[in-house]
Amino acid sequence: MTPAQTPAAARPAQRRFVDDYLLALLARASHAVSAEFHAQLRGRGVGVPVWRVLATLSGLPRGQGETVTGLANACLLQQPTMTKVLDRMERDGLVRRHADVQDRRVVRLTLTPRGEAMVADLLVAARAHEAEVLARHSPEEVEAIKALLRDLIARQDRARR
């Protein structure tokens, strides 16, 4: 029997590069966990970029807002794509653009009352999904995963500066 004819179960386990490559593991883990929630978003007629903007703006103090660049970074989108998403969201009455109080050249975005109502509902669903995902792990594992990811992000941010 040639190696190609050998049943997969009988072949020695060989790890692929991507099975140990940090970036691939992070992306696959994010995709696996996010896919469930993204299906819920689609069922509600909400796109992932819109959800990300709503969720990012939801925690800001009233009136503070966020810049397009800040939103693009937080939402993992290129700035031109973010601008198009924000144009649609503004047209749909979810966000509002306004000049920064200290630098009128800077445009900030905030949620409208309609956007706040929409995100409040979505946050309940997101928290329920997160709880469901985290219930598959011990509290110690959850805290260790979150702490490691926060540290990884912070160190990468420092390294880029």
Stockholm file with secondary structure:
# STOCKHOLM 1.0

chainA/1-161         MTPAQTPAAARPAQRRFVDDYLLALLARASHAVSAEFHAQLRGRGVGVPVWRVLATLSGLPRGQGETVTGLANACLLQQPTMTKVLDRMERDGLVRRHADVQDRRVVRLTLTPRGEAMVADLLVAARAHEAEVLARHSPEEVEAIKALLRDLIARQDRARR
#=GR chainA/1-161 SS CCTTTSCGGGSCCCCCGGGTCHHHHHHHHHHHHHHHHHHHHHHTTCCHHHHHHHHHHHTSCTTTCEEHHHHHHHHTCCHHHHHHHHHHHHHTTSEEEEECSSCTTSEEEEECHHHHHHHHHHHHHHHHHHHHHHTTSCHHHHHHHHHHHHHHHHHHHHHHC
#=GC SS_cons         CCTTTSCGGGSCCCCCGGGTCHHHHHHHHHHHHHHHHHHHHHHTTCCHHHHHHHHHHHTSCTTTCEEHHHHHHHHTCCHHHHHHHHHHHHHTTSEEEEECSSCTTSEEEEECHHHHHHHHHHHHHHHHHHHHHHTTSCHHHHHHHHHHHHHHHHHHHHHHC
//
